[in-house]
Amino acid sequence: MEDAELQALSRKLELLVQRVEQLKSQNRALLASEKAWREERAHLIEKNEMARLKVEAMISRLKALEQDT
């Protein structure tokens, strides 16, 4: 192989290594983002369940009051 070919191949290899590192970094960021939205989703589900239970309790109290009158 000629020097120019080796240099071109070496440069392509360097670019490939850089791209792999860039993709690894993006993957880490995406995984962190996924973890954050999964935690947020779990929190929102919990809040929704608490709100549902409160509404059901209010409805029960209103029905009880309605029956008392």
DRENVOKE-259616 format. One record per residue: x, y, z of N, C-alpha, C in turn; residue in one letter; residue number from 0; chain. Coordinates in Angstrom, 1 decimal. Layout:
BEGIN
<zaba n_xx="X" n_yy="Y" n_zz="Z" ca_xx="X" ca_yy="Y" ca_zz="Z" c_xx="X" c_yy="Y" c_zz="Z" resn="a" resi="NUM" chain="A"/>
...
This chain:
BEGIN
<zaba n_xx="0.8" n_yy="-1.2" n_zz="0.0" ca_xx="0.0" ca_yy="0.0" ca_zz="0.0" c_xx="0.9" c_yy="1.2" c_zz="0.0" resn="m" resi="0" chain="A"/>
<zaba n_xx="0.4" n_yy="2.2" n_zz="-0.7" ca_xx="1.2" ca_yy="3.5" ca_zz="-0.8" c_xx="0.9" c_yy="4.3" c_zz="0.5" resn="e" resi="1" chain="A"/>
<zaba n_xx="1.8" n_yy="5.2" n_zz="0.7" ca_xx="1.7" ca_yy="6.1" ca_zz="1.9" c_xx="0.4" c_yy="6.9" c_zz="1.8" resn="d" resi="2" chain="A"/>
<zaba n_xx="0.0" n_yy="7.4" n_zz="0.7" ca_xx="-1.2" ca_yy="8.2" ca_zz="0.6" c_xx="-2.4" c_yy="7.3" c_zz="0.9" resn="a" resi="3" chain="A"/>
<zaba n_xx="-2.4" n_yy="6.1" n_zz="0.5" ca_xx="-3.5" ca_yy="5.2" ca_zz="0.8" c_xx="-3.6" c_yy="4.9" c_zz="2.3" resn="e" resi="4" chain="A"/>
<zaba n_xx="-2.4" n_yy="4.7" n_zz="2.9" ca_xx="-2.4" ca_yy="4.4" ca_zz="4.3" c_xx="-2.9" c_yy="5.6" c_zz="5.1" resn="l" resi="5" chain="A"/>
<zaba n_xx="-2.5" n_yy="6.8" n_zz="4.7" ca_xx="-2.9" ca_yy="8.0" ca_zz="5.3" c_xx="-4.4" c_yy="8.2" c_zz="5.2" resn="q" resi="6" chain="A"/>
<zaba n_xx="-5.0" n_yy="7.9" n_zz="4.0" ca_xx="-6.4" ca_yy="8.0" ca_zz="3.8" c_xx="-7.2" c_yy="7.0" c_zz="4.7" resn="a" resi="7" chain="A"/>
<zaba n_xx="-6.6" n_yy="5.8" n_zz="4.7" ca_xx="-7.3" ca_yy="4.7" ca_zz="5.5" c_xx="-7.2" c_yy="5.1" c_zz="7.0" resn="l" resi="8" chain="A"/>
<zaba n_xx="-6.0" n_yy="5.6" n_zz="7.4" ca_xx="-5.9" ca_yy="6.0" ca_zz="8.8" c_xx="-6.9" c_yy="7.2" c_zz="9.2" resn="s" resi="9" chain="A"/>
<zaba n_xx="-7.0" n_yy="8.1" n_zz="8.2" ca_xx="-8.0" ca_yy="9.2" ca_zz="8.5" c_xx="-9.4" c_yy="8.7" c_zz="8.6" resn="r" resi="10" chain="A"/>
<zaba n_xx="-9.8" n_yy="7.7" n_zz="7.7" ca_xx="-11.1" ca_yy="7.2" ca_zz="7.8" c_xx="-11.3" c_yy="6.4" c_zz="9.1" resn="k" resi="11" chain="A"/>
<zaba n_xx="-10.3" n_yy="5.7" n_zz="9.5" ca_xx="-10.4" ca_yy="5.0" ca_zz="10.8" c_xx="-10.5" c_yy="6.0" c_zz="11.9" resn="l" resi="12" chain="A"/>
<zaba n_xx="-9.8" n_yy="7.1" n_zz="11.9" ca_xx="-10.0" ca_yy="8.1" ca_zz="13.0" c_xx="-11.4" c_yy="8.7" c_zz="13.0" resn="e" resi="13" chain="A"/>
<zaba n_xx="-11.9" n_yy="9.0" n_zz="11.8" ca_xx="-13.3" ca_yy="9.5" ca_zz="11.7" c_xx="-14.3" c_yy="8.4" c_zz="12.2" resn="l" resi="14" chain="A"/>
<zaba n_xx="-14.0" n_yy="7.2" n_zz="11.9" ca_xx="-14.9" ca_yy="6.1" ca_zz="12.4" c_xx="-14.9" c_yy="6.0" c_zz="13.9" resn="l" resi="15" chain="A"/>
<zaba n_xx="-13.7" n_yy="6.1" n_zz="14.5" ca_xx="-13.6" ca_yy="6.1" ca_zz="16.0" c_xx="-14.3" c_yy="7.3" c_zz="16.6" resn="v" resi="16" chain="A"/>
<zaba n_xx="-14.1" n_yy="8.5" n_zz="16.0" ca_xx="-14.8" ca_yy="9.7" ca_zz="16.5" c_xx="-16.3" c_yy="9.5" c_zz="16.4" resn="q" resi="17" chain="A"/>
<zaba n_xx="-16.8" n_yy="8.9" n_zz="15.3" ca_xx="-18.2" ca_yy="8.7" ca_zz="15.2" c_xx="-18.8" c_yy="7.7" c_zz="16.2" resn="r" resi="18" chain="A"/>
<zaba n_xx="-18.0" n_yy="6.7" n_zz="16.5" ca_xx="-18.4" ca_yy="5.7" ca_zz="17.5" c_xx="-18.5" c_yy="6.4" c_zz="18.9" resn="v" resi="19" chain="A"/>
<zaba n_xx="-17.5" n_yy="7.2" n_zz="19.2" ca_xx="-17.5" ca_yy="7.9" ca_zz="20.5" c_xx="-18.7" c_yy="8.9" c_zz="20.6" resn="e" resi="20" chain="A"/>
<zaba n_xx="-19.0" n_yy="9.5" n_zz="19.5" ca_xx="-20.2" ca_yy="10.4" ca_zz="19.4" c_xx="-21.5" c_yy="9.6" c_zz="19.6" resn="q" resi="21" chain="A"/>
<zaba n_xx="-21.6" n_yy="8.5" n_zz="19.0" ca_xx="-22.8" ca_yy="7.7" ca_zz="19.2" c_xx="-22.9" c_yy="7.1" c_zz="20.6" resn="l" resi="22" chain="A"/>
<zaba n_xx="-21.8" n_yy="6.8" n_zz="21.2" ca_xx="-21.8" ca_yy="6.3" ca_zz="22.6" c_xx="-22.3" c_yy="7.5" c_zz="23.5" resn="k" resi="23" chain="A"/>
<zaba n_xx="-21.8" n_yy="8.7" n_zz="23.2" ca_xx="-22.2" ca_yy="9.8" ca_zz="24.0" c_xx="-23.7" c_yy="10.1" c_zz="23.9" resn="s" resi="24" chain="A"/>
<zaba n_xx="-24.2" n_yy="10.0" n_zz="22.6" ca_xx="-25.6" ca_yy="10.2" ca_zz="22.4" c_xx="-26.4" c_yy="9.1" c_zz="23.1" resn="q" resi="25" chain="A"/>
<zaba n_xx="-25.9" n_yy="7.9" n_zz="23.0" ca_xx="-26.6" ca_yy="6.8" ca_zz="23.6" c_xx="-26.8" c_yy="7.0" c_zz="25.2" resn="n" resi="26" chain="A"/>
<zaba n_xx="-25.7" n_yy="7.5" n_zz="25.8" ca_xx="-25.7" ca_yy="7.7" ca_zz="27.2" c_xx="-26.7" c_yy="8.8" c_zz="27.5" resn="r" resi="27" chain="A"/>
<zaba n_xx="-26.7" n_yy="9.9" n_zz="26.7" ca_xx="-27.7" ca_yy="11.0" ca_zz="26.9" c_xx="-29.1" c_yy="10.5" c_zz="26.7" resn="a" resi="28" chain="A"/>
<zaba n_xx="-29.4" n_yy="9.7" n_zz="25.7" ca_xx="-30.7" ca_yy="9.1" ca_zz="25.5" c_xx="-31.2" c_yy="8.2" c_zz="26.6" resn="l" resi="29" chain="A"/>
<zaba n_xx="-30.2" n_yy="7.4" n_zz="27.1" ca_xx="-30.6" ca_yy="6.5" ca_zz="28.3" c_xx="-30.9" c_yy="7.3" c_zz="29.5" resn="l" resi="30" chain="A"/>
<zaba n_xx="-30.2" n_yy="8.4" n_zz="29.7" ca_xx="-30.4" ca_yy="9.3" ca_zz="30.9" c_xx="-31.8" c_yy="10.0" c_zz="30.7" resn="a" resi="31" chain="A"/>
<zaba n_xx="-32.1" n_yy="10.4" n_zz="29.5" ca_xx="-33.3" ca_yy="11.0" ca_zz="29.3" c_xx="-34.5" c_yy="10.1" c_zz="29.5" resn="s" resi="32" chain="A"/>
<zaba n_xx="-34.3" n_yy="8.8" n_zz="29.0" ca_xx="-35.3" ca_yy="7.8" ca_zz="29.1" c_xx="-35.6" c_yy="7.5" c_zz="30.6" resn="e" resi="33" chain="A"/>
<zaba n_xx="-34.5" n_yy="7.4" n_zz="31.4" ca_xx="-34.7" ca_yy="7.2" ca_zz="32.8" c_xx="-35.5" c_yy="8.3" c_zz="33.5" resn="k" resi="34" chain="A"/>
<zaba n_xx="-35.1" n_yy="9.6" n_zz="33.1" ca_xx="-35.8" ca_yy="10.7" ca_zz="33.7" c_xx="-37.3" c_yy="10.7" c_zz="33.3" resn="a" resi="35" chain="A"/>
<zaba n_xx="-37.7" n_yy="10.4" n_zz="32.1" ca_xx="-39.1" ca_yy="10.5" ca_zz="31.7" c_xx="-39.8" c_yy="9.3" c_zz="32.3" resn="w" resi="36" chain="A"/>
<zaba n_xx="-39.1" n_yy="8.1" n_zz="32.5" ca_xx="-39.8" ca_yy="7.0" ca_zz="33.1" c_xx="-40.1" c_yy="7.3" c_zz="34.6" resn="r" resi="37" chain="A"/>
<zaba n_xx="-39.1" n_yy="8.0" n_zz="35.3" ca_xx="-39.4" ca_yy="8.4" ca_zz="36.7" c_xx="-40.5" c_yy="9.4" c_zz="36.7" resn="e" resi="38" chain="A"/>
<zaba n_xx="-40.5" n_yy="10.4" n_zz="35.8" ca_xx="-41.6" ca_yy="11.4" ca_zz="35.8" c_xx="-42.9" c_yy="10.7" c_zz="35.6" resn="e" resi="39" chain="A"/>
<zaba n_xx="-43.0" n_yy="9.7" n_zz="34.6" ca_xx="-44.2" ca_yy="9.0" ca_zz="34.3" c_xx="-44.7" c_yy="8.3" c_zz="35.6" resn="r" resi="40" chain="A"/>
<zaba n_xx="-43.8" n_yy="7.6" n_zz="36.3" ca_xx="-44.2" ca_yy="6.9" ca_zz="37.5" c_xx="-44.8" c_yy="7.8" c_zz="38.5" resn="a" resi="41" chain="A"/>
<zaba n_xx="-44.1" n_yy="9.0" n_zz="38.6" ca_xx="-44.6" ca_yy="10.0" ca_zz="39.6" c_xx="-46.0" c_yy="10.5" c_zz="39.2" resn="h" resi="42" chain="A"/>
<zaba n_xx="-46.2" n_yy="10.8" n_zz="37.9" ca_xx="-47.5" ca_yy="11.2" ca_zz="37.5" c_xx="-48.6" c_yy="10.2" c_zz="37.6" resn="l" resi="43" chain="A"/>
<zaba n_xx="-48.2" n_yy="8.9" n_zz="37.4" ca_xx="-49.2" ca_yy="7.8" ca_zz="37.6" c_xx="-49.6" c_yy="7.8" c_zz="39.1" resn="i" resi="44" chain="A"/>
<zaba n_xx="-48.6" n_yy="7.9" n_zz="40.0" ca_xx="-48.9" ca_yy="7.9" ca_zz="41.4" c_xx="-49.8" c_yy="9.1" c_zz="41.8" resn="e" resi="45" chain="A"/>
<zaba n_xx="-49.5" n_yy="10.3" n_zz="41.3" ca_xx="-50.3" ca_yy="11.5" ca_zz="41.6" c_xx="-51.7" c_yy="11.3" c_zz="41.0" resn="k" resi="46" chain="A"/>
<zaba n_xx="-51.8" n_yy="10.7" n_zz="39.9" ca_xx="-53.2" ca_yy="10.4" ca_zz="39.3" c_xx="-54.0" c_yy="9.5" c_zz="40.1" resn="n" resi="47" chain="A"/>
<zaba n_xx="-53.3" n_yy="8.5" n_zz="40.6" ca_xx="-54.0" ca_yy="7.5" ca_zz="41.5" c_xx="-54.4" c_yy="8.1" c_zz="42.8" resn="e" resi="48" chain="A"/>
<zaba n_xx="-53.6" n_yy="9.0" n_zz="43.3" ca_xx="-54.0" ca_yy="9.7" ca_zz="44.6" c_xx="-55.2" c_yy="10.6" c_zz="44.3" resn="m" resi="49" chain="A"/>
<zaba n_xx="-55.2" n_yy="11.3" n_zz="43.2" ca_xx="-56.3" ca_yy="12.2" ca_zz="42.9" c_xx="-57.6" c_yy="11.4" c_zz="42.7" resn="a" resi="50" chain="A"/>
<zaba n_xx="-57.4" n_yy="10.2" n_zz="42.0" ca_xx="-58.6" ca_yy="9.4" ca_zz="41.8" c_xx="-59.2" c_yy="8.9" c_zz="43.1" resn="r" resi="51" chain="A"/>
<zaba n_xx="-58.3" n_yy="8.5" n_zz="44.0" ca_xx="-58.8" ca_yy="8.0" ca_zz="45.3" c_xx="-59.5" c_yy="9.2" c_zz="46.1" resn="l" resi="52" chain="A"/>
<zaba n_xx="-59.0" n_yy="10.4" n_zz="46.0" ca_xx="-59.6" ca_yy="11.5" ca_zz="46.7" c_xx="-61.0" c_yy="11.8" c_zz="46.1" resn="k" resi="53" chain="A"/>
<zaba n_xx="-61.1" n_yy="11.8" n_zz="44.8" ca_xx="-62.3" ca_yy="12.0" ca_zz="44.1" c_xx="-63.4" c_yy="11.0" c_zz="44.5" resn="v" resi="54" chain="A"/>
<zaba n_xx="-62.9" n_yy="9.7" n_zz="44.5" ca_xx="-63.8" ca_yy="8.6" ca_zz="44.9" c_xx="-64.3" c_yy="8.8" c_zz="46.3" resn="e" resi="55" chain="A"/>
<zaba n_xx="-63.4" n_yy="9.3" n_zz="47.2" ca_xx="-63.8" ca_yy="9.5" ca_zz="48.6" c_xx="-64.8" c_yy="10.6" c_zz="48.7" resn="a" resi="56" chain="A"/>
<zaba n_xx="-64.6" n_yy="11.7" n_zz="47.9" ca_xx="-65.5" ca_yy="12.8" ca_zz="47.9" c_xx="-66.9" c_yy="12.4" c_zz="47.5" resn="m" resi="57" chain="A"/>
<zaba n_xx="-66.9" n_yy="11.6" n_zz="46.4" ca_xx="-68.2" ca_yy="11.1" ca_zz="45.9" c_xx="-68.9" c_yy="10.2" c_zz="46.9" resn="i" resi="58" chain="A"/>
<zaba n_xx="-68.1" n_yy="9.4" n_zz="47.6" ca_xx="-68.7" ca_yy="8.6" ca_zz="48.7" c_xx="-69.3" c_yy="9.4" c_zz="49.8" resn="s" resi="59" chain="A"/>
<zaba n_xx="-68.6" n_yy="10.5" n_zz="50.2" ca_xx="-69.1" ca_yy="11.4" ca_zz="51.2" c_xx="-70.3" c_yy="12.1" c_zz="50.8" resn="r" resi="60" chain="A"/>
<zaba n_xx="-70.3" n_yy="12.5" n_zz="49.5" ca_xx="-71.5" ca_yy="13.2" ca_zz="49.0" c_xx="-72.7" c_yy="12.3" c_zz="48.9" resn="l" resi="61" chain="A"/>
<zaba n_xx="-72.5" n_yy="11.1" n_zz="48.5" ca_xx="-73.6" ca_yy="10.1" ca_zz="48.5" c_xx="-74.1" c_yy="9.8" c_zz="49.9" resn="k" resi="62" chain="A"/>
<zaba n_xx="-73.2" n_yy="9.8" n_zz="50.9" ca_xx="-73.6" ca_yy="9.5" ca_zz="52.3" c_xx="-74.4" c_yy="10.7" c_zz="52.8" resn="a" resi="63" chain="A"/>
<zaba n_xx="-74.0" n_yy="11.9" n_zz="52.5" ca_xx="-74.7" ca_yy="13.1" ca_zz="52.9" c_xx="-76.1" c_yy="13.2" c_zz="52.2" resn="l" resi="64" chain="A"/>
<zaba n_xx="-76.1" n_yy="12.7" n_zz="51.0" ca_xx="-77.4" ca_yy="12.7" ca_zz="50.2" c_xx="-78.4" c_yy="11.7" c_zz="50.9" resn="e" resi="65" chain="A"/>
<zaba n_xx="-77.9" n_yy="10.6" n_zz="51.3" ca_xx="-78.7" ca_yy="9.6" ca_zz="51.9" c_xx="-79.2" c_yy="10.1" c_zz="53.3" resn="q" resi="66" chain="A"/>
<zaba n_xx="-78.4" n_yy="10.9" n_zz="54.0" ca_xx="-78.8" ca_yy="11.4" ca_zz="55.3" c_xx="-80.0" c_yy="12.4" c_zz="55.3" resn="d" resi="67" chain="A"/>
<zaba n_xx="-80.1" n_yy="13.0" n_zz="54.1" ca_xx="-81.2" ca_yy="14.0" ca_zz="54.1" c_xx="-82.5" c_yy="13.5" c_zz="53.5" resn="t" resi="68" chain="A"/>
